[in-house]
C-alpha cells in the first residue's frame, strides 16, 4: 500500500473498551455502561462501570471514564469530552442531583476541553465549559460557568451560575468562589462555539466509521 496516497477509508483499527467494572471489596457489584446509540465513542476511549451517557454526546480519543471506585457517573445530552479527559471518583463520596446520588454528574451541552480532569465527588451543571487541563474535584459547578485553562476548583466549593474562573486560578474556599465575576461575553461566545462545533462530531464521525458497535469493542461496517 502507498501510505502517501489518501486512502478511500480509514486503514487503522477502530477500537475502544466498554465494559463492567471489576468486583472489589468496596464495590462488589459489576455494572455495565448504558450508552445511547447516538453518542460517539472515539478510538482508544475507555469506559467501565455504572456510567450513563446521553444522546449525541461526543467522547474523544483517549478519554478515560472509570466508575470502578466512585459510582455512578452520569453524562448528559450533546456534551463533549475531548481528547485525554479523565473522569474518576472516590468511593462513598457523592452529591445528590434530582433526588439521586452521583459520584460524577455532568449535565447537558457541557464541554470538557482537552486534558481536563473531573474527579468525583463532582457536579457540573448544563452548559458549563471546563478548560484545557483544568481540574474539578469535590466541587459543584453551576450552569453556564466557565472554568478557564489550568484552573482548579476543589474543597467542596460551589461555583454559582454564569461564574468565570480565571486561568490557572485555585478556587478552594467558598469565599474565593463567591468573589468571582460573571463570565465575559467573549468567553461565553467561545464556550458556545466550542459546544456547537463538537455537537456536529457524533453524527459526522458515526457516518465516517459506521455507527455499529460490536461487544468486542470494534466497529463493524
SESEZA-315623 format. One record per residue: residue in three letters; y, x, z of N, C-alpha, C in turn; residue number from 1. Coordinates in Angstrom, 3 decimals. Example, Ala and Ser with C-alpha at 12.3 -4.5 7.8 and 13.67 -1.06 7.14 Angstrom:
<"ALA", <-5.690, 13.190, 7.800>, <-4.500, 12.300, 7.800>, <-3.300, 13.200, 7.800>, 1>
<"SER", <-2.250, 12.850, 7.080>, <-1.060, 13.670, 7.140>, <0.030, 12.900, 7.870>, 2>
//
This chain:
<"UNK", <-1.197, 0.834, 0.000>, <0.000, 0.000, 0.000>, <1.247, 0.869, 0.000>, 1>
<"UNK", <2.227, 0.451, -0.769>, <3.514, 1.149, -0.802>, <4.401, 0.585, 0.308>, 2>
<"UNK", <4.586, 1.364, 1.390>, <5.330, 0.872, 2.546>, <6.839, 0.875, 2.316>, 3>
<"UNK", <7.282, 1.435, 1.201>, <8.705, 1.422, 0.874>, <9.074, 0.216, 0.018>, 4>
<"UNK", <8.067, -0.555, -0.339>, <8.294, -1.763, -1.113>, <8.256, -2.968, -0.171>, 5>
<"UNK", <9.212, -3.865, -0.297>, <9.293, -5.029, 0.579>, <8.045, -5.893, 0.402>, 6>
<"UNK", <7.304, -6.133, 1.494>, <6.100, -6.969, 1.364>, <6.471, -8.436, 1.197>, 7>
<"UNK", <5.540, -9.203, 0.664>, <5.780, -10.629, 0.460>, <5.627, -11.426, 1.755>, 8>
<"UNK", <4.976, -10.834, 2.749>, <4.783, -11.497, 4.039>, <4.627, -10.411, 5.102>, 9>
<"UNK", <4.739, -10.767, 6.392>, <4.572, -9.752, 7.441>, <3.230, -9.054, 7.339>, 10>
<"UNK", <3.230, -7.732, 7.570>, <1.994, -6.960, 7.427>, <1.399, -6.582, 8.772>, 11>
<"UNK", <2.127, -6.784, 9.866>, <1.628, -6.416, 11.179>, <1.009, -7.623, 11.879>, 12>
<"UNK", <0.143, -7.341, 12.832>, <-0.465, -8.406, 13.613>, <0.578, -9.092, 14.471>, 13>
<"UNK", <0.579, -10.405, 14.435>, <1.496, -11.195, 15.247>, <0.718, -11.673, 16.466>, 14>
<"UNK", <0.970, -11.071, 17.624>, <0.184, -11.405, 18.799>, <1.057, -11.481, 20.038>, 15>
<"UNK", <0.655, -12.348, 20.944>, <1.278, -12.463, 22.250>, <0.173, -12.804, 23.228>, 16>
<"UNK", <0.477, -12.753, 24.537>, <-0.529, -13.116, 25.534>, <-0.024, -14.310, 26.319>, 17>
<"UNK", <-0.835, -15.372, 26.349>, <-0.579, -16.549, 27.160>, <-1.862, -16.846, 27.914>, 18>
<"UNK", <-1.768, -16.900, 29.248>, <-2.993, -17.127, 29.996>, <-2.741, -17.567, 31.424>, 19>
<"UNK", <-3.832, -17.867, 32.117>, <-3.755, -18.260, 33.522>, <-3.510, -17.038, 34.390>, 20>
<"UNK", <-2.855, -17.257, 35.520>, <-2.675, -16.176, 36.476>, <-4.000, -15.843, 37.147>, 21>
<"UNK", <-4.217, -14.586, 37.519>, <-5.446, -14.233, 38.227>, <-5.399, -14.749, 39.663>, 22>
<"UNK", <-6.500, -15.267, 40.190>, <-6.508, -15.710, 41.582>, <-6.351, -14.538, 42.545>, 23>
<"UNK", <-5.548, -14.736, 43.575>, <-5.328, -13.728, 44.613>, <-5.387, -14.416, 45.965>, 24>
<"UNK", <-5.339, -13.641, 47.052>, <-5.419, -14.255, 48.373>, <-4.183, -15.105, 48.662>, 25>
<"UNK", <-3.021, -14.744, 48.083>, <-1.817, -15.511, 48.334>, <-1.593, -16.616, 47.303>, 26>
<"UNK", <-2.312, -16.567, 46.193>, <-2.219, -17.599, 45.159>, <-3.608, -17.784, 44.540>, 27>
<"UNK", <-4.487, -18.510, 45.247>, <-5.886, -18.571, 44.831>, <-6.163, -19.484, 43.635>, 28>
<"UNK", <-5.149, -20.229, 43.183>, <-5.371, -21.190, 42.104>, <-4.796, -20.672, 40.795>, 29>
<"UNK", <-5.617, -20.707, 39.755>, <-5.176, -20.288, 38.433>, <-4.563, -21.467, 37.686>, 30>
<"UNK", <-3.406, -21.225, 37.069>, <-2.747, -22.259, 36.271>, <-2.408, -21.692, 34.906>, 31>
<"UNK", <-2.564, -22.516, 33.892>, <-2.267, -22.108, 32.515>, <-0.882, -22.616, 32.134>, 32>
<"UNK", <-0.095, -21.830, 31.397>, <1.236, -22.285, 30.996>, <1.203, -23.552, 30.148>, 33>
<"UNK", <2.273, -24.338, 30.263>, <2.486, -25.511, 29.415>, <3.684, -25.222, 28.531>, 34>
<"UNK", <3.439, -25.074, 27.238>, <4.471, -24.629, 26.305>, <4.580, -25.640, 25.172>, 35>
<"UNK", <5.779, -26.172, 24.979>, <5.973, -27.140, 23.904>, <5.709, -26.482, 22.549>, 36>
<"UNK", <5.131, -27.269, 21.639>, <4.774, -26.718, 20.319>, <5.985, -26.272, 19.514>, 37>
<"UNK", <7.155, -26.779, 19.839>, <8.347, -26.387, 19.092>, <8.977, -25.097, 19.615>, 38>
<"UNK", <8.526, -24.622, 20.771>, <9.009, -23.334, 21.271>, <8.429, -22.219, 20.404>, 39>
<"UNK", <9.126, -21.082, 20.354>, <8.626, -19.945, 19.583>, <8.403, -18.750, 20.499>, 40>
<"UNK", <7.196, -18.190, 20.442>, <6.843, -17.005, 21.209>, <6.808, -15.810, 20.268>, 41>
<"UNK", <7.674, -14.863, 20.496>, <7.733, -13.679, 19.635>, <6.552, -12.756, 19.900>, 42>
<"UNK", <6.279, -11.855, 18.947>, <5.235, -10.861, 19.170>, <5.474, -10.070, 20.445>, 43>
<"UNK", <4.388, -9.775, 21.136>, <4.378, -8.928, 22.331>, <5.048, -9.581, 23.527>, 44>
<"UNK", <5.177, -10.898, 23.522>, <5.611, -11.598, 24.729>, <4.380, -11.853, 25.605>, 45>
<"UNK", <4.638, -11.996, 26.929>, <3.564, -12.082, 27.919>, <3.915, -13.201, 28.885>, 46>
<"UNK", <3.045, -14.233, 28.963>, <3.327, -15.409, 29.779>, <2.058, -15.800, 30.525>, 47>
<"UNK", <2.136, -15.798, 31.865>, <0.963, -16.195, 32.644>, <1.370, -17.118, 33.778>, 48>
<"UNK", <0.454, -18.014, 34.148>, <0.602, -18.825, 35.337>, <1.240, -20.174, 35.083>, 49>
<"UNK", <1.724, -20.762, 36.163>, <2.288, -22.106, 36.135>, <3.712, -22.042, 35.582>, 50>
<"UNK", <3.795, -21.976, 34.270>, <5.064, -21.852, 33.543>, <5.187, -23.035, 32.598>, 51>
<"UNK", <6.328, -23.699, 32.632>, <6.623, -24.767, 31.669>, <7.769, -24.316, 30.784>, 52>
<"UNK", <7.591, -24.410, 29.470>, <8.630, -24.045, 28.506>, <8.886, -25.247, 27.611>, 53>
<"UNK", <10.163, -25.647, 27.509>, <10.533, -26.867, 26.816>, <10.693, -26.722, 25.317>, 54>
<"UNK", <11.288, -27.741, 24.718>, <11.371, -27.832, 23.263>, <12.375, -26.844, 22.686>, 55>
<"UNK", <12.023, -26.292, 21.526>, <12.916, -25.449, 20.719>, <13.476, -24.258, 21.495>, 56>
<"UNK", <12.717, -23.745, 22.434>, <13.133, -22.564, 23.194>, <12.583, -21.314, 22.531>, 57>
<"UNK", <13.418, -20.281, 22.510>, <13.073, -19.011, 21.857>, <12.715, -17.963, 22.903>, 58>
<"UNK", <11.506, -17.412, 22.786>, <11.046, -16.330, 23.653>, <10.976, -15.070, 22.805>, 59>
<"UNK", <11.857, -14.122, 23.062>, <11.981, -12.933, 22.224>, <10.869, -11.920, 22.436>, 60>
<"UNK", <10.873, -10.853, 21.625>, <9.869, -9.797, 21.759>, <9.944, -9.115, 23.124>, 61>
<"UNK", <8.770, -8.773, 23.660>, <8.641, -8.004, 24.905>, <9.210, -8.743, 26.118>, 62>
<"UNK", <9.255, -10.058, 26.059>, <9.621, -10.858, 27.224>, <8.396, -10.975, 28.134>, 63>
<"UNK", <8.608, -10.801, 29.434>, <7.534, -10.921, 30.417>, <7.859, -12.053, 31.379>, 64>
<"UNK", <6.989, -13.059, 31.415>, <7.155, -14.215, 32.304>, <5.882, -14.310, 33.145>, 65>
<"UNK", <5.954, -13.805, 34.380>, <4.750, -13.699, 35.210>, <4.857, -14.590, 36.445>, 66>
<"UNK", <4.250, -15.755, 36.361>, <4.145, -16.647, 37.519>, <2.820, -16.371, 38.216>, 67>
<"UNK", <2.647, -15.124, 38.643>, <1.409, -14.735, 39.305>, <1.605, -14.506, 40.803>, 68>
<"UNK", <2.862, -14.470, 41.243>, <3.172, -14.352, 42.670>, <4.011, -15.567, 43.059>, 69>
<"UNK", <5.309, -15.514, 42.831>, <6.122, -16.714, 42.983>, <5.795, -17.709, 41.888>, 70>
<"UNK", <5.802, -19.002, 42.208>, <5.408, -20.040, 41.265>, <5.886, -21.395, 41.799>, 71>
<"UNK", <6.155, -22.386, 40.932>, <6.082, -22.374, 39.468>, <7.404, -21.945, 38.838>, 72>
<"UNK", <7.355, -21.747, 37.503>, <8.544, -21.467, 36.703>, <8.796, -22.644, 35.762>, 73>
<"UNK", <10.069, -22.913, 35.524>, <10.447, -23.916, 34.539>, <11.540, -23.334, 33.653>, 74>
<"UNK", <11.354, -23.459, 32.338>, <12.355, -23.031, 31.349>, <12.589, -24.225, 30.428>, 75>
<"UNK", <13.829, -24.660, 30.328>, <14.143, -25.925, 29.681>, <14.182, -25.883, 28.170>, 76>
<"UNK", <14.950, -26.795, 27.593>, <15.002, -27.012, 26.155>, <16.124, -26.203, 25.512>, 77>
<"UNK", <15.852, -25.687, 24.324>, <16.837, -24.982, 23.493>, <17.469, -23.792, 24.227>, 78>
<"UNK", <16.700, -23.205, 25.129>, <17.148, -21.978, 25.785>, <16.623, -20.780, 25.015>, 79>
<"UNK", <17.130, -19.590, 25.346>, <16.629, -18.388, 24.689>, <16.528, -17.243, 25.683>, 80>
<"UNK", <15.358, -16.622, 25.698>, <15.113, -15.410, 26.472>, <14.972, -14.284, 25.462>, 81>
<"UNK", <15.954, -13.429, 25.411>, <16.000, -12.411, 24.369>, <15.146, -11.198, 24.723>, 82>
<"UNK", <15.117, -10.231, 23.826>, <14.208, -9.093, 23.910>, <14.250, -8.421, 25.283>, 83>
<"UNK", <13.063, -8.241, 25.876>, <12.957, -7.481, 27.108>, <13.330, -8.208, 28.379>, 84>
<"UNK", <13.551, -9.511, 28.319>, <13.854, -10.268, 29.539>, <12.609, -10.283, 30.438>, 85>
<"UNK", <12.842, -10.151, 31.746>, <11.760, -10.187, 32.733>, <12.009, -11.335, 33.699>, 86>
<"UNK", <10.973, -12.140, 33.915>, <11.043, -13.221, 34.901>, <9.852, -13.091, 35.847>, 87>
<"UNK", <10.155, -13.008, 37.131>, <9.124, -12.886, 38.158>, <9.646, -13.559, 39.410>, 88>
<"UNK", <8.827, -13.705, 40.439>, <9.267, -14.360, 41.661>, <8.492, -13.897, 42.871>, 89>
<"UNK", <9.116, -14.021, 44.047>, <8.463, -13.692, 45.306>, <7.626, -14.870, 45.788>, 90>
<"UNK", <6.484, -14.589, 46.368>, <5.621, -15.661, 46.862>, <6.315, -16.415, 48.003>, 91>
<"UNK", <6.123, -17.712, 47.971>, <6.610, -18.618, 49.021>, <8.126, -18.680, 49.125>, 92>
<"UNK", <8.832, -18.200, 48.113>, <10.289, -18.271, 48.098>, <10.701, -19.189, 46.942>, 93>
<"UNK", <11.294, -20.338, 47.268>, <11.590, -21.344, 46.253>, <12.917, -22.043, 46.531>, 94>
<"UNK", <13.472, -22.645, 45.480>, <14.585, -23.571, 45.584>, <14.099, -24.946, 45.130>, 95>
<"UNK", <14.690, -25.989, 45.698>, <14.333, -27.332, 45.287>, <15.325, -27.824, 44.238>, 96>
<"UNK", <14.804, -28.252, 43.081>, <15.610, -28.787, 41.991>, <15.043, -30.148, 41.609>, 97>
<"UNK", <15.878, -31.168, 41.670>, <15.470, -32.531, 41.297>, <14.198, -32.955, 42.031>, 98>
<"UNK", <14.142, -32.616, 43.309>, <13.048, -33.052, 44.160>, <11.786, -32.215, 44.098>, 99>
<"UNK", <11.781, -31.140, 43.297>, <10.597, -30.295, 43.180>, <10.973, -28.847, 43.454>, 100>
<"UNK", <10.067, -28.106, 44.093>, <10.328, -26.717, 44.419>, <9.907, -25.800, 43.264>, 101>
<"UNK", <10.767, -24.821, 42.976>, <10.503, -23.852, 41.913>, <10.784, -22.442, 42.420>, 102>
<"UNK", <9.991, -21.502, 41.951>, <10.310, -20.090, 42.153>, <11.450, -19.686, 41.228>, 103>
<"UNK", <11.339, -20.080, 39.956>, <12.399, -19.844, 38.967>, <12.601, -21.123, 38.178>, 104>
<"UNK", <13.839, -21.567, 38.118>, <14.197, -22.740, 37.316>, <15.324, -22.334, 36.377>, 105>
<"UNK", <15.096, -22.494, 35.077>, <16.094, -22.208, 34.054>, <16.291, -23.484, 33.250>, 106>
<"UNK", <17.522, -23.948, 33.160>, <17.798, -25.240, 32.549>, <17.835, -25.214, 31.032>, 107>
<"UNK", <18.555, -26.174, 30.464>, <18.664, -26.328, 29.020>, <19.810, -25.474, 28.471>, 108>
<"UNK", <19.605, -24.969, 27.242>, <20.641, -24.245, 26.497>, <21.177, -23.041, 27.278>, 109>
<"UNK", <20.268, -22.378, 27.972>, <20.590, -21.154, 28.711>, <20.296, -19.951, 27.823>, 110>
<"UNK", <21.173, -18.955, 27.851>, <20.946, -17.689, 27.144>, <20.753, -16.576, 28.164>, 111>
<"UNK", <19.606, -15.932, 28.120>, <19.354, -14.730, 28.910>, <19.307, -13.571, 27.920>, 112>
<"UNK", <20.359, -12.744, 27.937>, <20.514, -11.701, 26.921>, <19.552, -10.542, 27.165>, 113>
<"UNK", <19.509, -9.647, 26.199>, <18.557, -8.537, 26.164>, <18.513, -7.776, 27.497>, 114>
<"UNK", <17.307, -7.616, 28.018>, <17.106, -6.774, 29.188>, <17.494, -7.389, 30.512>, 115>
<"UNK", <17.839, -8.652, 30.561>, <18.222, -9.257, 31.837>, <16.979, -9.544, 32.684>, 116>
<"UNK", <17.200, -9.602, 34.001>, <16.121, -9.828, 34.958>, <16.446, -11.064, 35.788>, 117>
<"UNK", <15.540, -12.027, 35.758>, <15.654, -13.222, 36.583>, <14.494, -13.173, 37.577>, 118>
<"UNK", <14.801, -12.976, 38.851>, <13.741, -12.830, 39.854>, <13.879, -13.915, 40.899>, 119>
<"UNK", <12.813, -14.707, 41.031>, <12.841, -15.793, 41.984>, <12.803, -15.334, 43.421>, 120>
<"UNK", <13.392, -16.144, 44.289>, <13.856, -17.496, 44.002>, <15.184, -17.492, 43.242>, 121>
<"UNK", <15.240, -18.257, 42.179>, <16.449, -18.296, 41.362>, <16.530, -19.615, 40.617>, 122>
<"UNK", <17.741, -20.151, 40.541>, <18.015, -21.333, 39.735>, <19.170, -21.008, 38.805>, 123>
<"UNK", <18.982, -21.310, 37.520>, <20.032, -21.148, 36.523>, <20.204, -22.496, 35.838>, 124>
<"UNK", <21.328, -23.130, 36.071>, <21.554, -24.466, 35.528>, <21.880, -24.413, 34.029>, 125>
<"UNK", <22.123, -25.576, 33.442>, <22.309, -25.707, 31.997>, <23.500, -24.885, 31.490>, 126>
<"UNK", <23.332, -24.365, 30.278>, <24.391, -23.725, 29.501>, <24.980, -22.478, 30.177>, 127>
<"UNK", <24.185, -21.815, 30.977>, <24.603, -20.547, 31.586>, <24.336, -19.409, 30.612>, 128>
<"UNK", <25.202, -18.397, 30.651>, <24.968, -17.158, 29.909>, <24.727, -16.035, 30.909>, 129>
<"UNK", <23.592, -15.346, 30.756>, <23.255, -14.184, 31.577>, <23.283, -12.964, 30.669>, 130>
<"UNK", <24.178, -12.025, 30.951>, <24.451, -10.931, 30.024>, <23.414, -9.831, 30.008>, 131>
<"UNK", <23.645, -8.878, 29.122>, <22.748, -7.732, 28.931>, <22.525, -6.988, 30.253>, 132>
<"UNK", <21.251, -6.785, 30.602>, <20.860, -6.020, 31.791>, <21.409, -6.587, 33.099>, 133>
<"UNK", <21.818, -7.831, 33.111>, <22.260, -8.468, 34.351>, <21.042, -8.841, 35.200>, 134>
<"UNK", <21.284, -8.993, 36.518>, <20.224, -9.348, 37.461>, <20.631, -10.594, 38.244>, 135>
<"UNK", <19.750, -11.571, 38.245>, <19.904, -12.748, 39.094>, <18.674, -12.795, 39.995>, 136>
<"UNK", <18.896, -12.632, 41.298>, <17.789, -12.604, 42.257>, <18.231, -13.302, 43.541>, 137>
<"UNK", <17.456, -14.285, 43.964>, <17.781, -15.050, 45.164>, <19.200, -15.600, 45.057>, 138>
<"UNK", <19.414, -16.397, 44.024>, <20.748, -16.951, 43.758>, <20.612, -18.250, 42.971>, 139>
<"UNK", <21.671, -19.057, 43.063>, <21.756, -20.319, 42.324>, <23.002, -20.240, 41.458>, 140>
<"UNK", <22.803, -20.348, 40.141>, <23.887, -20.212, 39.178>, <24.237, -21.593, 38.619>, 141>
<"UNK", <25.481, -22.020, 38.833>, <25.906, -23.341, 38.402>, <26.117, -23.440, 36.898>, 142>
<"UNK", <26.169, -24.658, 36.424>, <26.271, -24.965, 34.995>, <27.466, -24.260, 34.344>, 143>
<"UNK", <27.224, -23.730, 33.147>, <28.239, -23.100, 32.299>, <28.853, -21.843, 32.907>, 144>
<"UNK", <28.202, -21.262, 33.902>, <28.669, -19.979, 34.428>, <28.383, -18.872, 33.419>, 145>
<"UNK", <29.106, -17.767, 33.566>, <28.954, -16.617, 32.661>, <28.735, -15.386, 33.526>, 146>
<"UNK", <27.516, -14.823, 33.454>, <27.171, -13.617, 34.195>, <27.278, -12.452, 33.220>, 147>
<"UNK", <28.265, -11.603, 33.396>, <28.539, -10.550, 32.411>, <27.491, -9.444, 32.456>, 148>
<"UNK", <27.542, -8.587, 31.451>, <26.596, -7.474, 31.315>, <26.623, -6.576, 32.548>, 149>
<"UNK", <25.433, -6.224, 33.033>, <25.322, -5.283, 34.134>, <25.627, -5.847, 35.502>, 150>
<"UNK", <25.956, -7.126, 35.593>, <26.288, -7.725, 36.885>, <25.015, -8.051, 37.670>, 151>
<"UNK", <25.174, -8.116, 38.998>, <24.087, -8.504, 39.895>, <24.559, -9.644, 40.787>, 152>
<"UNK", <23.770, -10.709, 40.828>, <24.065, -11.853, 41.690>, <22.855, -12.049, 42.595>, 153>
<"UNK", <23.073, -11.967, 43.910>, <21.929, -11.939, 44.820>, <22.327, -12.392, 46.221>, 154>
<"UNK", <21.376, -12.287, 47.137>, <21.596, -12.517, 48.564>, <21.901, -13.984, 48.884>, 155>
<"UNK", <21.304, -14.886, 48.114>, <21.397, -16.304, 48.413>, <22.694, -16.977, 48.030>, 156>
<"UNK", <23.501, -16.350, 47.173>, <24.810, -16.914, 46.840>, <24.678, -18.056, 45.843>, 157>
<"UNK", <25.703, -18.905, 45.851>, <25.820, -19.987, 44.875>, <27.044, -19.719, 44.001>, 158>
<"UNK", <26.809, -19.648, 42.689>, <27.892, -19.460, 41.727>, <28.276, -20.834, 41.185>, 159>
<"UNK", <29.514, -21.222, 41.396>, <29.953, -22.564, 41.023>, <29.990, -22.755, 39.506>, 160>
<"UNK", <30.030, -24.007, 39.094>, <30.125, -24.374, 37.676>, <31.309, -23.667, 37.015>, 161>
<"UNK", <31.064, -23.171, 35.770>, <32.118, -22.575, 34.945>, <32.787, -21.371, 35.616>, 162>
<"UNK", <31.988, -20.579, 36.338>, <32.499, -19.395, 37.030>, <32.155, -18.137, 36.243>, 163>
<"UNK", <33.087, -17.181, 36.233>, <32.930, -15.924, 35.494>, <32.626, -14.784, 36.458>, 164>
<"UNK", <31.482, -14.124, 36.241>, <31.122, -12.921, 36.991>, <31.421, -11.715, 36.108>, 165>
<"UNK", <32.342, -10.845, 36.517>, <32.779, -9.739, 35.649>, <31.673, -8.718, 35.387>, 166>
<"UNK", <31.853, -7.889, 34.349>, <30.869, -6.846, 34.037>, <30.645, -5.909, 35.226>, 167>
<"UNK", <29.366, -5.607, 35.479>, <28.940, -4.644, 36.491>, <29.306, -5.039, 37.923>, 168>
<"UNK", <29.743, -6.265, 38.133>, <30.068, -6.712, 39.491>, <28.785, -6.958, 40.285>, 169>
<"UNK", <28.884, -6.784, 41.615>, <27.804, -7.155, 42.524>, <28.307, -8.287, 43.402>, 170>
<"UNK", <27.723, -9.448, 43.224>, <28.105, -10.628, 43.991>, <26.985, -10.895, 44.989>, 171>
<"UNK", <27.193, -10.431, 46.225>, <26.149, -10.515, 47.238>, <26.611, -11.207, 48.513>, 172>
<"UNK", <27.789, -11.817, 48.493>, <28.241, -12.665, 49.596>, <28.861, -13.921, 49.001>, 173>
<"UNK", <28.812, -15.004, 49.767>, <29.405, -16.245, 49.277>, <30.914, -16.114, 49.157>, 174>
<"UNK", <31.520, -15.281, 50.004>, <32.959, -15.053, 49.913>, <33.329, -14.464, 48.556>, 175>
<"UNK", <32.553, -13.468, 48.102>, <32.785, -12.896, 46.774>, <32.600, -13.957, 45.691>, 176>
<"UNK", <31.552, -14.750, 45.822>, <31.266, -15.775, 44.815>, <32.395, -16.796, 44.735>, 177>
<"UNK", <32.922, -17.189, 45.887>, <33.967, -18.208, 45.913>, <35.307, -17.699, 45.387>, 178>
<"UNK", <35.469, -16.372, 45.346>, <36.737, -15.800, 44.877>, <36.790, -15.602, 43.366>, 179>
<"UNK", <35.680, -15.866, 42.685>, <35.620, -15.636, 41.242>, <36.430, -16.688, 40.489>, 180>
<"UNK", <36.926, -16.289, 39.313>, <37.752, -17.180, 38.492>, <36.900, -17.934, 37.470>, 181>
<"UNK", <37.546, -18.814, 36.730>, <36.860, -19.589, 35.693>, <36.528, -18.714, 34.489>, 182>
<"UNK", <35.577, -19.172, 33.700>, <35.166, -18.433, 32.505>, <36.309, -18.426, 31.490>, 183>
<"UNK", <36.731, -17.238, 31.018>, <37.777, -17.193, 29.990>, <37.315, -17.882, 28.700>, 184>
<"UNK", <38.267, -18.382, 27.942>, <37.950, -19.121, 26.731>, <37.159, -18.275, 25.744>, 185>
<"UNK", <37.527, -16.995, 25.600>, <36.824, -16.159, 24.630>, <35.371, -15.933, 25.027>, 186>
<"UNK", <35.102, -15.813, 26.335>, <33.730, -15.619, 26.787>, <32.932, -16.913, 26.658>, 187>
<"UNK", <33.592, -18.044, 26.897>, <32.927, -19.324, 26.708>, <32.547, -19.532, 25.249>, 188>
<"UNK", <33.451, -19.172, 24.360>, <33.161, -19.279, 22.930>, <32.012, -18.362, 22.530>, 189>
<"UNK", <32.006, -17.155, 23.098>, <30.926, -16.206, 22.814>, <29.580, -16.767, 23.266>, 190>
<"UNK", <29.531, -17.303, 24.492>, <28.283, -17.860, 25.012>, <27.792, -19.019, 24.144>, 191>
<"UNK", <28.713, -19.870, 23.706>, <28.334, -20.996, 22.848>, <27.783, -20.523, 21.512>, 192>
<"UNK", <28.381, -19.471, 20.972>, <27.908, -18.945, 19.693>, <26.534, -18.294, 19.828>, 193>
<"UNK", <26.316, -17.561, 20.924>, <25.001, -16.954, 21.165>, <23.934, -18.041, 21.254>, 194>
<"UNK", <24.240, -19.098, 21.973>, <23.272, -20.182, 22.107>, <23.000, -20.852, 20.762>, 195>
<"UNK", <24.069, -21.062, 19.982>, <23.914, -21.715, 18.681>, <23.050, -20.879, 17.748>, 196>
<"UNK", <23.314, -19.570, 17.705>, <22.545, -18.687, 16.825>, <21.074, -18.665, 17.221>, 197>
<"UNK", <20.818, -18.496, 18.522>, <19.432, -18.390, 18.967>, <18.670, -19.702, 18.854>, 198>
<"UNK", <19.388, -20.829, 18.843>, <18.726, -22.121, 18.669>, <18.104, -22.257, 17.281>, 199>
<"UNK", <18.576, -21.458, 16.325>, <18.019, -21.519, 14.972>, <16.718, -20.731, 14.834>, 200>
<"UNK", <16.445, -19.845, 15.793>, <15.293, -18.968, 15.640>, <13.940, -19.668, 15.763>, 201>
<"UNK", <13.726, -20.591, 16.726>, <12.383, -21.188, 16.813>, <11.894, -21.830, 15.517>, 202>
<"UNK", <12.683, -22.719, 14.875>, <12.165, -23.283, 13.619>, <12.095, -22.265, 12.490>, 203>
<"UNK", <13.061, -21.314, 12.468>, <13.079, -20.332, 11.386>, <11.887, -19.387, 11.469>, 204>
<"UNK", <11.640, -18.835, 12.664>, <10.503, -17.924, 12.817>, <9.177, -18.659, 12.704>, 205>
<"UNK", <9.133, -19.914, 13.142>, <7.891, -20.675, 13.013>, <7.498, -20.858, 11.552>, 206>
<"UNK", <8.501, -21.085, 10.689>, <8.225, -21.158, 9.255>, <7.780, -19.813, 8.703>, 207>
<"UNK", <8.389, -18.744, 9.224>, <8.106, -17.396, 8.729>, <6.688, -16.953, 9.064>, 208>
<"UNK", <6.290, -17.198, 10.323>, <4.983, -16.747, 10.769>, <3.909, -17.811, 10.647>, 209>
<"UNK", <4.319, -19.078, 10.589>, <3.344, -20.163, 10.687>, <3.223, -20.560, 12.141>, 210>
<"UNK", <3.471, -21.822, 12.423>, <3.536, -22.285, 13.807>, <2.182, -22.806, 14.276>, 211>
<"UNK", <1.139, -22.017, 14.076>, <-0.181, -22.380, 14.557>, <-0.664, -21.267, 15.474>, 212>
<"UNK", <-1.052, -21.640, 16.695>, <-1.445, -20.650, 17.679>, <-2.934, -20.775, 17.979>, 213>
<"UNK", <-3.577, -19.635, 18.037>, <-4.970, -19.572, 18.411>, <-5.038, -19.196, 19.891>, 214>
<"UNK", <-6.080, -19.614, 20.588>, <-6.213, -19.294, 22.002>, <-6.346, -17.797, 22.260>, 215>
<"UNK", <-6.674, -17.037, 21.206>, <-6.788, -15.590, 21.381>, <-5.431, -14.905, 21.353>, 216>
<"UNK", <-4.359, -15.661, 21.035>, <-3.024, -15.066, 21.014>, <-2.569, -14.618, 19.640>, 217>
<"UNK", <-3.348, -14.894, 18.606>, <-2.974, -14.513, 17.257>, <-2.446, -15.730, 16.490>, 218>
<"UNK", <-1.498, -15.503, 15.614>, <-1.009, -16.592, 14.778>, <-2.004, -16.842, 13.649>, 219>
<"UNK", <-2.191, -18.087, 13.312>, <-3.106, -18.465, 12.231>, <-2.305, -19.063, 11.094>, 220>
<"UNK", <-2.675, -18.768, 9.894>, <-1.975, -19.322, 8.733>, <-2.676, -20.592, 8.249>, 221>
//
